[in-house]
Amino acid sequence: MLTANQVTDGDLIGMLGSRFWLARGGSVALGLPGALRKALSQAHRFSAESGSPTSIVKMPNEDLRIPSDQINRLWNRIQPP
């Protein structure tokens, strides 16, 4: 179930090139804000290496949030077969 500040997987796939997304490992930024595709890569890599949950937020107001389970689903969808 989506909360008020989440977006569907399909909508996010359409926004992969959009800018100002920030990947986080806990409360720590994993890099500078960038395209959603880059933030997905950073979050997925951090989670795979550390086993820690991640999230991605839309800057500057953090009005959209992508939780760890959705990051994994999106990552699996955008990887070539």
mmCIF file of the N, C-alpha and C atoms, coordinates in Angstrom:
data_MODEL
# 
_entry.id   MODEL 
# 
loop_
_atom_site.group_PDB 
_atom_site.id 
_atom_site.type_symbol 
_atom_site.label_atom_id 
_atom_site.label_alt_id 
_atom_site.label_comp_id 
_atom_site.label_asym_id 
_atom_site.label_entity_id 
_atom_site.label_seq_id 
_atom_site.pdbx_PDB_ins_code 
_atom_site.Cartn_x 
_atom_site.Cartn_y 
_atom_site.Cartn_z 
_atom_site.occupancy 
_atom_site.B_iso_or_equiv 
_atom_site.pdbx_formal_charge 
_atom_site.auth_seq_id 
_atom_site.auth_comp_id 
_atom_site.auth_asym_id 
_atom_site.auth_atom_id 
_atom_site.pdbx_PDB_model_num 
ATOM 1   N N  . MET A 1 1  ? 0.831  -1.182  0.000   1.00 0.00 ? 1  MET A N  1 
ATOM 2   C CA . MET A 1 1  ? 0.000  0.000   0.000   1.00 0.00 ? 1  MET A CA 1 
ATOM 3   C C  . MET A 1 1  ? 0.880  1.252   0.000   1.00 0.00 ? 1  MET A C  1 
ATOM 4   N N  . LEU A 1 2  ? 0.567  2.194   -0.859  1.00 0.00 ? 2  LEU A N  1 
ATOM 5   C CA . LEU A 1 2  ? 1.341  3.423   -0.963  1.00 0.00 ? 2  LEU A CA 1 
ATOM 6   C C  . LEU A 1 2  ? 0.872  4.444   0.066   1.00 0.00 ? 2  LEU A C  1 
ATOM 7   N N  . THR A 1 3  ? 1.829  5.171   0.630   1.00 0.00 ? 3  THR A N  1 
ATOM 8   C CA . THR A 1 3  ? 1.478  6.282   1.503   1.00 0.00 ? 3  THR A CA 1 
ATOM 9   C C  . THR A 1 3  ? 1.337  7.532   0.644   1.00 0.00 ? 3  THR A C  1 
ATOM 10  N N  . ALA A 1 4  ? 0.942  8.625   1.256   1.00 0.00 ? 4  ALA A N  1 
ATOM 11  C CA . ALA A 1 4  ? 0.677  9.861   0.519   1.00 0.00 ? 4  ALA A CA 1 
ATOM 12  C C  . ALA A 1 4  ? 1.894  10.388  -0.226  1.00 0.00 ? 4  ALA A C  1 
ATOM 13  N N  . ASN A 1 5  ? 3.105  10.079  0.253   1.00 0.00 ? 5  ASN A N  1 
ATOM 14  C CA . ASN A 1 5  ? 4.296  10.627  -0.399  1.00 0.00 ? 5  ASN A CA 1 
ATOM 15  C C  . ASN A 1 5  ? 5.067  9.572   -1.197  1.00 0.00 ? 5  ASN A C  1 
ATOM 16  N N  . GLN A 1 6  ? 4.380  8.507   -1.636  1.00 0.00 ? 6  GLN A N  1 
ATOM 17  C CA . GLN A 1 6  ? 4.997  7.506   -2.485  1.00 0.00 ? 6  GLN A CA 1 
ATOM 18  C C  . GLN A 1 6  ? 4.344  7.520   -3.866  1.00 0.00 ? 6  GLN A C  1 
ATOM 19  N N  . VAL A 1 7  ? 5.049  6.982   -4.847  1.00 0.00 ? 7  VAL A N  1 
ATOM 20  C CA . VAL A 1 7  ? 4.581  6.930   -6.227  1.00 0.00 ? 7  VAL A CA 1 
ATOM 21  C C  . VAL A 1 7  ? 4.655  5.480   -6.687  1.00 0.00 ? 7  VAL A C  1 
ATOM 22  N N  . THR A 1 8  ? 3.805  5.093   -7.627  1.00 0.00 ? 8  THR A N  1 
ATOM 23  C CA . THR A 1 8  ? 3.800  3.717   -8.121  1.00 0.00 ? 8  THR A CA 1 
ATOM 24  C C  . THR A 1 8  ? 5.087  3.402   -8.890  1.00 0.00 ? 8  THR A C  1 
ATOM 25  N N  . ASP A 1 9  ? 5.392  2.120   -8.980  1.00 0.00 ? 9  ASP A N  1 
ATOM 26  C CA . ASP A 1 9  ? 6.566  1.678   -9.735  1.00 0.00 ? 9  ASP A CA 1 
ATOM 27  C C  . ASP A 1 9  ? 6.498  2.176   -11.182 1.00 0.00 ? 9  ASP A C  1 
ATOM 28  N N  . GLY A 1 10 ? 5.338  2.032   -11.809 1.00 0.00 ? 10 GLY A N  1 
ATOM 29  C CA . GLY A 1 10 ? 5.191  2.449   -13.199 1.00 0.00 ? 10 GLY A CA 1 
ATOM 30  C C  . GLY A 1 10 ? 5.450  3.935   -13.396 1.00 0.00 ? 10 GLY A C  1 
ATOM 31  N N  . ASP A 1 11 ? 4.952  4.755   -12.482 1.00 0.00 ? 11 ASP A N  1 
ATOM 32  C CA . ASP A 1 11 ? 5.196  6.196   -12.573 1.00 0.00 ? 11 ASP A CA 1 
ATOM 33  C C  . ASP A 1 11 ? 6.678  6.502   -12.402 1.00 0.00 ? 11 ASP A C  1 
ATOM 34  N N  . LEU A 1 12 ? 7.337  5.809   -11.482 1.00 0.00 ? 12 LEU A N  1 
ATOM 35  C CA . LEU A 1 12 ? 8.766  6.050   -11.245 1.00 0.00 ? 12 LEU A CA 1 
ATOM 36  C C  . LEU A 1 12 ? 9.617  5.627   -12.435 1.00 0.00 ? 12 LEU A C  1 
ATOM 37  N N  . ILE A 1 13 ? 9.240  4.545   -13.104 1.00 0.00 ? 13 ILE A N  1 
ATOM 38  C CA . ILE A 1 13 ? 9.967  4.111   -14.303 1.00 0.00 ? 13 ILE A CA 1 
ATOM 39  C C  . ILE A 1 13 ? 9.955  5.246   -15.334 1.00 0.00 ? 13 ILE A C  1 
ATOM 40  N N  . GLY A 1 14 ? 8.843  5.945   -15.428 1.00 0.00 ? 14 GLY A N  1 
ATOM 41  C CA . GLY A 1 14 ? 8.734  7.057   -16.358 1.00 0.00 ? 14 GLY A CA 1 
ATOM 42  C C  . GLY A 1 14 ? 9.539  8.279   -15.940 1.00 0.00 ? 14 GLY A C  1 
ATOM 43  N N  . MET A 1 15 ? 10.022 8.301   -14.699 1.00 0.00 ? 15 MET A N  1 
ATOM 44  C CA . MET A 1 15 ? 10.762 9.458   -14.183 1.00 0.00 ? 15 MET A CA 1 
ATOM 45  C C  . MET A 1 15 ? 12.253 9.160   -13.986 1.00 0.00 ? 15 MET A C  1 
ATOM 46  N N  . LEU A 1 16 ? 12.772 8.092   -14.577 1.00 0.00 ? 16 LEU A N  1 
ATOM 47  C CA . LEU A 1 16 ? 14.175 7.705   -14.351 1.00 0.00 ? 16 LEU A CA 1 
ATOM 48  C C  . LEU A 1 16 ? 15.167 8.810   -14.693 1.00 0.00 ? 16 LEU A C  1 
ATOM 49  N N  . GLY A 1 17 ? 14.852 9.637   -15.659 1.00 0.00 ? 17 GLY A N  1 
ATOM 50  C CA . GLY A 1 17 ? 15.758 10.706  -16.056 1.00 0.00 ? 17 GLY A CA 1 
ATOM 51  C C  . GLY A 1 17 ? 15.549 12.001  -15.284 1.00 0.00 ? 17 GLY A C  1 
ATOM 52  N N  . SER A 1 18 ? 14.502 12.039  -14.455 1.00 0.00 ? 18 SER A N  1 
ATOM 53  C CA . SER A 1 18 ? 14.232 13.278  -13.724 1.00 0.00 ? 18 SER A CA 1 
ATOM 54  C C  . SER A 1 18 ? 15.304 13.509  -12.665 1.00 0.00 ? 18 SER A C  1 
ATOM 55  N N  . ARG A 1 19 ? 15.532 14.774  -12.352 1.00 0.00 ? 19 ARG A N  1 
ATOM 56  C CA . ARG A 1 19 ? 16.650 15.147  -11.484 1.00 0.00 ? 19 ARG A CA 1 
ATOM 57  C C  . ARG A 1 19 ? 16.210 15.453  -10.058 1.00 0.00 ? 19 ARG A C  1 
ATOM 58  N N  . PHE A 1 20 ? 17.231 15.630  -9.221  1.00 0.00 ? 20 PHE A N  1 
ATOM 59  C CA . PHE A 1 20 ? 17.089 16.041  -7.823  1.00 0.00 ? 20 PHE A CA 1 
ATOM 60  C C  . PHE A 1 20 ? 16.541 14.947  -6.910  1.00 0.00 ? 20 PHE A C  1 
ATOM 61  N N  . TRP A 1 21 ? 17.029 13.725  -7.117  1.00 0.00 ? 21 TRP A N  1 
ATOM 62  C CA . TRP A 1 21 ? 16.717 12.617  -6.228  1.00 0.00 ? 21 TRP A CA 1 
ATOM 63  C C  . TRP A 1 21 ? 17.957 12.333  -5.386  1.00 0.00 ? 21 TRP A C  1 
ATOM 64  N N  . LEU A 1 22 ? 17.757 12.024  -4.112  1.00 0.00 ? 22 LEU A N  1 
ATOM 65  C CA . LEU A 1 22 ? 18.850 11.783  -3.186  1.00 0.00 ? 22 LEU A CA 1 
ATOM 66  C C  . LEU A 1 22 ? 18.707 10.404  -2.555  1.00 0.00 ? 22 LEU A C  1 
ATOM 67  N N  . ALA A 1 23 ? 19.728 9.560   -2.731  1.00 0.00 ? 23 ALA A N  1 
ATOM 68  C CA . ALA A 1 23 ? 19.751 8.234   -2.111  1.00 0.00 ? 23 ALA A CA 1 
ATOM 69  C C  . ALA A 1 23 ? 20.297 8.362   -0.692  1.00 0.00 ? 23 ALA A C  1 
ATOM 70  N N  . ARG A 1 24 ? 19.694 7.605   0.223   1.00 0.00 ? 24 ARG A N  1 
ATOM 71  C CA . ARG A 1 24 ? 20.125 7.622   1.617   1.00 0.00 ? 24 ARG A CA 1 
ATOM 72  C C  . ARG A 1 24 ? 20.309 6.206   2.137   1.00 0.00 ? 24 ARG A C  1 
ATOM 73  N N  . GLY A 1 25 ? 21.332 6.051   2.962   1.00 0.00 ? 25 GLY A N  1 
ATOM 74  C CA . GLY A 1 25 ? 21.539 4.838   3.732   1.00 0.00 ? 25 GLY A CA 1 
ATOM 75  C C  . GLY A 1 25 ? 21.281 5.217   5.182   1.00 0.00 ? 25 GLY A C  1 
ATOM 76  N N  . GLY A 1 26 ? 20.097 4.901   5.690   1.00 0.00 ? 26 GLY A N  1 
ATOM 77  C CA . GLY A 1 26 ? 19.688 5.429   6.985   1.00 0.00 ? 26 GLY A CA 1 
ATOM 78  C C  . GLY A 1 26 ? 19.428 6.917   6.818   1.00 0.00 ? 26 GLY A C  1 
ATOM 79  N N  . SER A 1 27 ? 20.062 7.739   7.626   1.00 0.00 ? 27 SER A N  1 
ATOM 80  C CA . SER A 1 27 ? 19.879 9.189   7.501   1.00 0.00 ? 27 SER A CA 1 
ATOM 81  C C  . SER A 1 27 ? 21.040 9.856   6.771   1.00 0.00 ? 27 SER A C  1 
ATOM 82  N N  . VAL A 1 28 ? 21.976 9.041   6.234   1.00 0.00 ? 28 VAL A N  1 
ATOM 83  C CA . VAL A 1 28 ? 23.175 9.568   5.587   1.00 0.00 ? 28 VAL A CA 1 
ATOM 84  C C  . VAL A 1 28 ? 22.991 9.605   4.064   1.00 0.00 ? 28 VAL A C  1 
ATOM 85  N N  . ALA A 1 29 ? 23.273 10.753  3.467   1.00 0.00 ? 29 ALA A N  1 
ATOM 86  C CA . ALA A 1 29 ? 23.213 10.875  2.005   1.00 0.00 ? 29 ALA A CA 1 
ATOM 87  C C  . ALA A 1 29 ? 24.312 10.015  1.389   1.00 0.00 ? 29 ALA A C  1 
ATOM 88  N N  . LEU A 1 30 ? 23.994 9.323   0.305   1.00 0.00 ? 30 LEU A N  1 
ATOM 89  C CA . LEU A 1 30 ? 24.955 8.445   -0.372  1.00 0.00 ? 30 LEU A CA 1 
ATOM 90  C C  . LEU A 1 30 ? 25.652 9.130   -1.534  1.00 0.00 ? 30 LEU A C  1 
ATOM 91  N N  . GLY A 1 31 ? 25.414 10.397  -1.725  1.00 0.00 ? 31 GLY A N  1 
ATOM 92  C CA . GLY A 1 31 ? 26.024 11.164  -2.804  1.00 0.00 ? 31 GLY A CA 1 
ATOM 93  C C  . GLY A 1 31 ? 25.247 12.446  -2.993  1.00 0.00 ? 31 GLY A C  1 
ATOM 94  N N  . LEU A 1 32 ? 25.560 13.153  -4.045  1.00 0.00 ? 32 LEU A N  1 
ATOM 95  C CA . LEU A 1 32 ? 24.847 14.379  -4.367  1.00 0.00 ? 32 LEU A CA 1 
ATOM 96  C C  . LEU A 1 32 ? 23.527 14.047  -5.057  1.00 0.00 ? 32 LEU A C  1 
ATOM 97  N N  . PRO A 1 33 ? 22.528 14.924  -4.930  1.00 0.00 ? 33 PRO A N  1 
ATOM 98  C CA . PRO A 1 33 ? 21.286 14.686  -5.665  1.00 0.00 ? 33 PRO A CA 1 
ATOM 99  C C  . PRO A 1 33 ? 21.561 14.571  -7.166  1.00 0.00 ? 33 PRO A C  1 
ATOM 100 N N  . GLY A 1 34 ? 20.841 13.686  -7.823  1.00 0.00 ? 34 GLY A N  1 
ATOM 101 C CA . GLY A 1 34 ? 21.018 13.481  -9.255  1.00 0.00 ? 34 GLY A CA 1 
ATOM 102 C C  . GLY A 1 34 ? 19.774 12.864  -9.852  1.00 0.00 ? 34 GLY A C  1 
ATOM 103 N N  . ALA A 1 35 ? 19.934 12.248  -11.017 1.00 0.00 ? 35 ALA A N  1 
ATOM 104 C CA . ALA A 1 35 ? 18.812 11.592  -11.694 1.00 0.00 ? 35 ALA A CA 1 
ATOM 105 C C  . ALA A 1 35 ? 18.345 10.395  -10.872 1.00 0.00 ? 35 ALA A C  1 
ATOM 106 N N  . LEU A 1 36 ? 17.076 10.057  -11.011 1.00 0.00 ? 36 LEU A N  1 
ATOM 107 C CA . LEU A 1 36 ? 16.513 8.928   -10.279 1.00 0.00 ? 36 LEU A CA 1 
ATOM 108 C C  . LEU A 1 36 ? 17.282 7.647   -10.591 1.00 0.00 ? 36 LEU A C  1 
ATOM 109 N N  . ARG A 1 37 ? 17.663 7.429   -11.835 1.00 0.00 ? 37 ARG A N  1 
ATOM 110 C CA . ARG A 1 37 ? 18.415 6.211   -12.198 1.00 0.00 ? 37 ARG A CA 1 
ATOM 111 C C  . ARG A 1 37 ? 19.719 6.126   -11.394 1.00 0.00 ? 37 ARG A C  1 
ATOM 112 N N  . LYS A 1 38 ? 20.420 7.245   -11.238 1.00 0.00 ? 38 LYS A N  1 
ATOM 113 C CA . LYS A 1 38 ? 21.669 7.275   -10.466 1.00 0.00 ? 38 LYS A CA 1 
ATOM 114 C C  . LYS A 1 38 ? 21.392 6.981   -8.997  1.00 0.00 ? 38 LYS A C  1 
ATOM 115 N N  . ALA A 1 39 ? 20.341 7.593   -8.445  1.00 0.00 ? 39 ALA A N  1 
ATOM 116 C CA . ALA A 1 39 ? 19.995 7.363   -7.040  1.00 0.00 ? 39 ALA A CA 1 
ATOM 117 C C  . ALA A 1 39 ? 19.629 5.902   -6.803  1.00 0.00 ? 39 ALA A C  1 
ATOM 118 N N  . LEU A 1 40 ? 18.920 5.279   -7.752  1.00 0.00 ? 40 LEU A N  1 
ATOM 119 C CA . LEU A 1 40 ? 18.597 3.848   -7.631  1.00 0.00 ? 40 LEU A CA 1 
ATOM 120 C C  . LEU A 1 40 ? 19.867 3.013   -7.581  1.00 0.00 ? 40 LEU A C  1 
ATOM 121 N N  . SER A 1 41 ? 20.813 3.337   -8.440  1.00 0.00 ? 41 SER A N  1 
ATOM 122 C CA . SER A 1 41 ? 22.074 2.608   -8.480  1.00 0.00 ? 41 SER A CA 1 
ATOM 123 C C  . SER A 1 41 ? 22.822 2.759   -7.152  1.00 0.00 ? 41 SER A C  1 
ATOM 124 N N  . GLN A 1 42 ? 22.905 3.982   -6.636  1.00 0.00 ? 42 GLN A N  1 
ATOM 125 C CA . GLN A 1 42 ? 23.606 4.223   -5.364  1.00 0.00 ? 42 GLN A CA 1 
ATOM 126 C C  . GLN A 1 42 ? 22.939 3.472   -4.221  1.00 0.00 ? 42 GLN A C  1 
ATOM 127 N N  . ALA A 1 43 ? 21.616 3.557   -4.146  1.00 0.00 ? 43 ALA A N  1 
ATOM 128 C CA . ALA A 1 43 ? 20.886 2.907   -3.057  1.00 0.00 ? 43 ALA A CA 1 
ATOM 129 C C  . ALA A 1 43 ? 21.009 1.395   -3.139  1.00 0.00 ? 43 ALA A C  1 
ATOM 130 N N  . HIS A 1 44 ? 20.879 0.852   -4.355  1.00 0.00 ? 44 HIS A N  1 
ATOM 131 C CA . HIS A 1 44 ? 20.979 -0.598  -4.526  1.00 0.00 ? 44 HIS A CA 1 
ATOM 132 C C  . HIS A 1 44 ? 22.380 -1.099  -4.149  1.00 0.00 ? 44 HIS A C  1 
ATOM 133 N N  . ARG A 1 45 ? 23.405 -0.410  -4.620  1.00 0.00 ? 45 ARG A N  1 
ATOM 134 C CA . ARG A 1 45 ? 24.781 -0.813  -4.325  1.00 0.00 ? 45 ARG A CA 1 
ATOM 135 C C  . ARG A 1 45 ? 25.056 -0.761  -2.817  1.00 0.00 ? 45 ARG A C  1 
ATOM 136 N N  . PHE A 1 46 ? 24.636 0.312   -2.157  1.00 0.00 ? 46 PHE A N  1 
ATOM 137 C CA . PHE A 1 46 ? 24.849 0.444   -0.712  1.00 0.00 ? 46 PHE A CA 1 
ATOM 138 C C  . PHE A 1 46 ? 24.139 -0.672  0.046   1.00 0.00 ? 46 PHE A C  1 
ATOM 139 N N  . SER A 1 47 ? 22.907 -0.946  -0.316  1.00 0.00 ? 47 SER A N  1 
ATOM 140 C CA . SER A 1 47 ? 22.133 -1.981  0.357   1.00 0.00 ? 47 SER A CA 1 
ATOM 141 C C  . SER A 1 47 ? 22.763 -3.360  0.151   1.00 0.00 ? 47 SER A C  1 
ATOM 142 N N  . ALA A 1 48 ? 23.221 -3.637  -1.078  1.00 0.00 ? 48 ALA A N  1 
ATOM 143 C CA . ALA A 1 48 ? 23.838 -4.935  -1.380  1.00 0.00 ? 48 ALA A CA 1 
ATOM 144 C C  . ALA A 1 48 ? 25.139 -5.126  -0.595  1.00 0.00 ? 48 ALA A C  1 
ATOM 145 N N  . GLU A 1 49 ? 25.918 -4.049  -0.454  1.00 0.00 ? 49 GLU A N  1 
ATOM 146 C CA . GLU A 1 49 ? 27.207 -4.148  0.236   1.00 0.00 ? 49 GLU A CA 1 
ATOM 147 C C  . GLU A 1 49 ? 27.072 -4.152  1.756   1.00 0.00 ? 49 GLU A C  1 
ATOM 148 N N  . SER A 1 50 ? 26.112 -3.407  2.281   1.00 0.00 ? 50 SER A N  1 
ATOM 149 C CA . SER A 1 50 ? 26.016 -3.242  3.733   1.00 0.00 ? 50 SER A CA 1 
ATOM 150 C C  . SER A 1 50 ? 24.892 -4.052  4.368   1.00 0.00 ? 50 SER A C  1 
ATOM 151 N N  . GLY A 1 51 ? 23.906 -4.432  3.566   1.00 0.00 ? 51 GLY A N  1 
ATOM 152 C CA . GLY A 1 51 ? 22.743 -5.118  4.115   1.00 0.00 ? 51 GLY A CA 1 
ATOM 153 C C  . GLY A 1 51 ? 21.794 -4.173  4.837   1.00 0.00 ? 51 GLY A C  1 
ATOM 154 N N  . SER A 1 52 ? 22.081 -2.887  4.776   1.00 0.00 ? 52 SER A N  1 
ATOM 155 C CA . SER A 1 52 ? 21.256 -1.883  5.458   1.00 0.00 ? 52 SER A CA 1 
ATOM 156 C C  . SER A 1 52 ? 20.148 -1.386  4.542   1.00 0.00 ? 52 SER A C  1 
ATOM 157 N N  . PRO A 1 53 ? 19.006 -1.004  5.113   1.00 0.00 ? 53 PRO A N  1 
ATOM 158 C CA . PRO A 1 53 ? 17.928 -0.446  4.295   1.00 0.00 ? 53 PRO A CA 1 
ATOM 159 C C  . PRO A 1 53 ? 18.293 0.927   3.763   1.00 0.00 ? 53 PRO A C  1 
ATOM 160 N N  . THR A 1 54 ? 17.740 1.251   2.627   1.00 0.00 ? 54 THR A N  1 
ATOM 161 C CA . THR A 1 54 ? 17.989 2.538   1.982   1.00 0.00 ? 54 THR A CA 1 
ATOM 162 C C  . THR A 1 54 ? 16.660 3.188   1.633   1.00 0.00 ? 54 THR A C  1 
ATOM 163 N N  . SER A 1 55 ? 16.729 4.436   1.247   1.00 0.00 ? 55 SER A N  1 
ATOM 164 C CA . SER A 1 55 ? 15.560 5.138   0.722   1.00 0.00 ? 55 SER A CA 1 
ATOM 165 C C  . SER A 1 55 ? 16.054 6.188   -0.261  1.00 0.00 ? 55 SER A C  1 
ATOM 166 N N  . ILE A 1 56 ? 15.131 6.688   -1.050  1.00 0.00 ? 56 ILE A N  1 
ATOM 167 C CA . ILE A 1 56 ? 15.428 7.768   -1.997  1.00 0.00 ? 56 ILE A CA 1 
ATOM 168 C C  . ILE A 1 56 ? 14.348 8.816   -1.799  1.00 0.00 ? 56 ILE A C  1 
ATOM 169 N N  . VAL A 1 57 ? 14.756 10.075  -1.737  1.00 0.00 ? 57 VAL A N  1 
ATOM 170 C CA . VAL A 1 57 ? 13.791 11.161  -1.589  1.00 0.00 ? 57 VAL A CA 1 
ATOM 171 C C  . VAL A 1 57 ? 13.965 12.155  -2.729  1.00 0.00 ? 57 VAL A C  1 
ATOM 172 N N  . LYS A 1 58 ? 12.872 12.824  -3.079  1.00 0.00 ? 58 LYS A N  1 
ATOM 173 C CA . LYS A 1 58 ? 12.880 13.870  -4.100  1.00 0.00 ? 58 LYS A CA 1 
ATOM 174 C C  . LYS A 1 58 ? 13.191 15.190  -3.419  1.00 0.00 ? 58 LYS A C  1 
ATOM 175 N N  . MET A 1 59 ? 14.245 15.845  -3.873  1.00 0.00 ? 59 MET A N  1 
ATOM 176 C CA . MET A 1 59 ? 14.652 17.122  -3.302  1.00 0.00 ? 59 MET A CA 1 
ATOM 177 C C  . MET A 1 59 ? 13.923 18.252  -4.022  1.00 0.00 ? 59 MET A C  1 
ATOM 178 N N  . PRO A 1 60 ? 13.742 19.409  -3.482  1.00 0.00 ? 60 PRO A N  1 
ATOM 179 C CA . PRO A 1 60 ? 14.323 19.890  -2.244  1.00 0.00 ? 60 PRO A CA 1 
ATOM 180 C C  . PRO A 1 60 ? 13.433 19.671  -1.024  1.00 0.00 ? 60 PRO A C  1 
ATOM 181 N N  . ASN A 1 61 ? 12.166 19.335  -1.224  1.00 0.00 ? 61 ASN A N  1 
ATOM 182 C CA . ASN A 1 61 ? 11.239 19.255  -0.090  1.00 0.00 ? 61 ASN A CA 1 
ATOM 183 C C  . ASN A 1 61 ? 11.032 17.850  0.443   1.00 0.00 ? 61 ASN A C  1 
ATOM 184 N N  . GLU A 1 62 ? 11.680 16.867  -0.168  1.00 0.00 ? 62 GLU A N  1 
ATOM 185 C CA . GLU A 1 62 ? 11.512 15.465  0.213   1.00 0.00 ? 62 GLU A CA 1 
ATOM 186 C C  . GLU A 1 62 ? 10.046 15.064  0.177   1.00 0.00 ? 62 GLU A C  1 
ATOM 187 N N  . ASP A 1 63 ? 9.327  15.605  -0.825  1.00 0.00 ? 63 ASP A N  1 
ATOM 188 C CA . ASP A 1 63 ? 7.899  15.359  -0.913  1.00 0.00 ? 63 ASP A CA 1 
ATOM 189 C C  . ASP A 1 63 ? 7.551  13.977  -1.460  1.00 0.00 ? 63 ASP A C  1 
ATOM 190 N N  . LEU A 1 64 ? 8.494  13.305  -2.098  1.00 0.00 ? 64 LEU A N  1 
ATOM 191 C CA . LEU A 1 64 ? 8.303  11.932  -2.560  1.00 0.00 ? 64 LEU A CA 1 
ATOM 192 C C  . LEU A 1 64 ? 9.377  11.059  -1.937  1.00 0.00 ? 64 LEU A C  1 
ATOM 193 N N  . ARG A 1 65 ? 9.002  9.852   -1.522  1.00 0.00 ? 65 ARG A N  1 
ATOM 194 C CA . ARG A 1 65 ? 9.942  8.931   -0.878  1.00 0.00 ? 65 ARG A CA 1 
ATOM 195 C C  . ARG A 1 65 ? 9.790  7.545   -1.492  1.00 0.00 ? 65 ARG A C  1 
ATOM 196 N N  . ILE A 1 66 ? 10.938 6.927   -1.792  1.00 0.00 ? 66 ILE A N  1 
ATOM 197 C CA . ILE A 1 66 ? 10.961 5.559   -2.316  1.00 0.00 ? 66 ILE A CA 1 
ATOM 198 C C  . ILE A 1 66 ? 11.613 4.685   -1.249  1.00 0.00 ? 66 ILE A C  1 
ATOM 199 N N  . PRO A 1 67 ? 10.864 3.742   -0.653  1.00 0.00 ? 67 PRO A N  1 
ATOM 200 C CA . PRO A 1 67 ? 11.435 2.879   0.386   1.00 0.00 ? 67 PRO A CA 1 
ATOM 201 C C  . PRO A 1 67 ? 12.275 1.749   -0.210  1.00 0.00 ? 67 PRO A C  1 
ATOM 202 N N  . SER A 1 68 ? 12.985 1.080   0.646   1.00 0.00 ? 68 SER A N  1 
ATOM 203 C CA . SER A 1 68 ? 13.936 0.032   0.259   1.00 0.00 ? 68 SER A CA 1 
ATOM 204 C C  . SER A 1 68 ? 13.311 -1.067  -0.605  1.00 0.00 ? 68 SER A C  1 
ATOM 205 N N  . ASP A 1 69 ? 12.140 -1.561  -0.236  1.00 0.00 ? 69 ASP A N  1 
ATOM 206 C CA . ASP A 1 69 ? 11.531 -2.649  -1.012  1.00 0.00 ? 69 ASP A CA 1 
ATOM 207 C C  . ASP A 1 69 ? 11.172 -2.198  -2.423  1.00 0.00 ? 69 ASP A C  1 
ATOM 208 N N  . GLN A 1 70 ? 10.739 -0.953  -2.565  1.00 0.00 ? 70 GLN A N  1 
ATOM 209 C CA . GLN A 1 70 ? 10.417 -0.430  -3.892  1.00 0.00 ? 70 GLN A CA 1 
ATOM 210 C C  . GLN A 1 70 ? 11.681 -0.182  -4.702  1.00 0.00 ? 70 GLN A C  1 
ATOM 211 N N  . ILE A 1 71 ? 12.762 0.238   -4.049  1.00 0.00 ? 71 ILE A N  1 
ATOM 212 C CA . ILE A 1 71 ? 14.050 0.406   -4.734  1.00 0.00 ? 71 ILE A CA 1 
ATOM 213 C C  . ILE A 1 71 ? 14.471 -0.916  -5.362  1.00 0.00 ? 71 ILE A C  1 
ATOM 214 N N  . ASN A 1 72 ? 14.362 -2.008  -4.610  1.00 0.00 ? 72 ASN A N  1 
ATOM 215 C CA . ASN A 1 72 ? 14.751 -3.325  -5.128  1.00 0.00 ? 72 ASN A CA 1 
ATOM 216 C C  . ASN A 1 72 ? 13.885 -3.739  -6.311  1.00 0.00 ? 72 ASN A C  1 
ATOM 217 N N  . ARG A 1 73 ? 12.582 -3.512  -6.221  1.00 0.00 ? 73 ARG A N  1 
ATOM 218 C CA . ARG A 1 73 ? 11.691 -3.850  -7.348  1.00 0.00 ? 73 ARG A CA 1 
ATOM 219 C C  . ARG A 1 73 ? 12.057 -3.042  -8.588  1.00 0.00 ? 73 ARG A C  1 
ATOM 220 N N  . LEU A 1 74 ? 12.265 -1.736  -8.413  1.00 0.00 ? 74 LEU A N  1 
ATOM 221 C CA . LEU A 1 74 ? 12.608 -0.895  -9.557  1.00 0.00 ? 74 LEU A CA 1 
ATOM 222 C C  . LEU A 1 74 ? 13.945 -1.296  -10.166 1.00 0.00 ? 74 LEU A C  1 
ATOM 223 N N  . TRP A 1 75 ? 14.931 -1.575  -9.317  1.00 0.00 ? 75 TRP A N  1 
ATOM 224 C CA . TRP A 1 75 ? 16.247 -1.983  -9.798  1.00 0.00 ? 75 TRP A CA 1 
ATOM 225 C C  . TRP A 1 75 ? 16.135 -3.236  -10.649 1.00 0.00 ? 75 TRP A C  1 
ATOM 226 N N  . ASN A 1 76 ? 15.346 -4.200  -10.185 1.00 0.00 ? 76 ASN A N  1 
ATOM 227 C CA . ASN A 1 76 ? 15.172 -5.438  -10.941 1.00 0.00 ? 76 ASN A CA 1 
ATOM 228 C C  . ASN A 1 76 ? 14.458 -5.196  -12.273 1.00 0.00 ? 76 ASN A C  1 
ATOM 229 N N  . ARG A 1 77 ? 13.567 -4.226  -12.311 1.00 0.00 ? 77 ARG A N  1 
ATOM 230 C CA . ARG A 1 77 ? 12.832 -3.922  -13.546 1.00 0.00 ? 77 ARG A CA 1 
ATOM 231 C C  . ARG A 1 77 ? 13.692 -3.225  -14.589 1.00 0.00 ? 77 ARG A C  1 
ATOM 232 N N  . ILE A 1 78 ? 14.661 -2.416  -14.170 1.00 0.00 ? 78 ILE A N  1 
ATOM 233 C CA . ILE A 1 78 ? 15.434 -1.654  -15.154 1.00 0.00 ? 78 ILE A CA 1 
ATOM 234 C C  . ILE A 1 78 ? 16.709 -2.361  -15.600 1.00 0.00 ? 78 ILE A C  1 
ATOM 235 N N  . GLN A 1 79 ? 17.018 -3.492  -14.993 1.00 0.00 ? 79 GLN A N  1 
ATOM 236 C CA . GLN A 1 79 ? 18.205 -4.251  -15.400 1.00 0.00 ? 79 GLN A CA 1 
ATOM 237 C C  . GLN A 1 79 ? 17.926 -5.026  -16.683 1.00 0.00 ? 79 GLN A C  1 
ATOM 238 N N  . PRO A 1 80 ? 18.896 -5.058  -17.588 1.00 0.00 ? 80 PRO A N  1 
ATOM 239 C CA . PRO A 1 80 ? 18.696 -5.836  -18.816 1.00 0.00 ? 80 PRO A CA 1 
ATOM 240 C C  . PRO A 1 80 ? 18.545 -7.330  -18.487 1.00 0.00 ? 80 PRO A C  1 
ATOM 241 N N  . PRO A 1 81 ? 17.791 -8.059  -19.307 1.00 0.00 ? 81 PRO A N  1 
ATOM 242 C CA . PRO A 1 81 ? 17.579 -9.504  -19.041 1.00 0.00 ? 81 PRO A CA 1 
ATOM 243 C C  . PRO A 1 81 ? 18.857 -10.306 -19.178 1.00 0.00 ? 81 PRO A C  1 
# 
